Amino acid sequence: MLGDIYQSQTEIEQGGQPQAVLQRIAAKAGLSQERFDACIHDSAALNRINNRWEKYVNEDKITGTPTFVINGKVYDSGEMPLAELDRAIGEAEAAGKP
């Protein structure tokens, strides 16, 4: 489902019908209309998502994707080449902080 959501990001953001797009993706994955409705109206889950979002924005200073935080260092310059990502992870592991 996550891949389908990413593939539909432009449609979700610009199409004016994000719920319809998400409902279509959920149905494709076998989620019933009743379960979909229960999910999107789950206020406790919404609060958890919002709290997580607030933490990432306020504490980690994440402002967009892709952003990686490795050993406390924020990498937010856009796409990160795999070699650079491997190097950053290797440095974190060498420091004993994977």
C-alpha positions in Angstrom: 0.0 0.0 0.0 2.8 2.4 0.8 4.2 2.1 -2.7 0.8 2.8 -4.2 0.4 5.9 -1.9 3.8 7.2 -3.0 3.0 6.6 -6.6 -0.3 8.5 -6.2 1.2 11.4 -4.2 0.7 14.0 -7.0 -2.9 12.9 -7.4 -3.5 13.0 -3.7 -2.0 16.5 -3.3 -3.3 18.1 -6.4 -6.4 16.2 -7.4 -8.7 17.6 -4.7 -10.0 14.1 -3.8 -7.4 12.6 -1.4 -9.9 10.5 0.4 -11.1 8.9 -2.8 -7.6 8.1 -3.9 -6.7 6.5 -0.5 -10.0 4.6 -0.6 -9.1 3.2 -4.0 -5.7 2.1 -2.8 -7.2 0.6 0.3 -9.8 -1.3 -1.7 -7.0 -2.6 -4.0 -5.3 -4.0 -0.9 -8.5 -5.7 0.2 -9.7 -3.3 2.9 -13.5 -3.1 3.2 -15.3 0.3 3.0 -16.3 -0.2 6.7 -12.7 -0.7 7.8 -11.4 2.2 5.7 -14.0 4.5 7.3 -13.1 3.2 10.7 -9.4 4.0 10.0 -9.9 7.5 8.7 -12.2 8.4 11.7 -9.9 6.9 14.4 -9.1 10.0 16.4 -6.6 8.2 18.7 -4.6 7.1 15.6 -4.9 10.6 14.1 -3.5 12.1 17.4 -0.6 9.7 17.3 0.2 10.6 13.7 0.0 14.3 14.5 2.2 14.0 17.6 4.8 12.1 15.6 4.7 14.7 12.8 5.1 17.5 15.4 8.1 15.8 16.9 9.8 15.3 13.6 9.2 18.9 12.5 10.0 20.6 15.8 12.7 18.3 17.4 14.4 16.8 14.4 13.8 19.8 12.0 12.5 17.6 9.2 10.9 19.8 6.6 10.6 17.4 3.6 11.4 14.1 2.0 13.6 12.5 1.6 15.3 13.3 4.9 17.5 10.9 6.8 18.7 11.3 10.4 21.7 9.1 11.1 23.4 9.3 14.5 21.8 12.7 15.1 23.0 14.2 11.8 20.3 15.3 9.4 20.7 14.7 5.7 18.1 16.7 3.9 19.6 17.8 0.6 17.2 15.7 -1.5 18.0 12.3 -2.9 21.1 10.8 -1.3 23.3 8.5 -3.4 23.5 5.0 -2.0 27.3 5.3 -1.5 26.8 8.4 0.6 24.1 6.7 2.7 26.3 3.7 3.2 29.2 5.9 4.3 27.0 7.8 6.8 25.7 4.5 8.2 29.2 3.1 8.3 30.4 6.1 10.3 27.6 5.8 12.7 28.3 2.1 13.2 32.0 2.8 13.7 31.1 5.3 16.4 29.1 2.6 18.1 25.8 4.4 17.4 24.0 2.6 14.5 
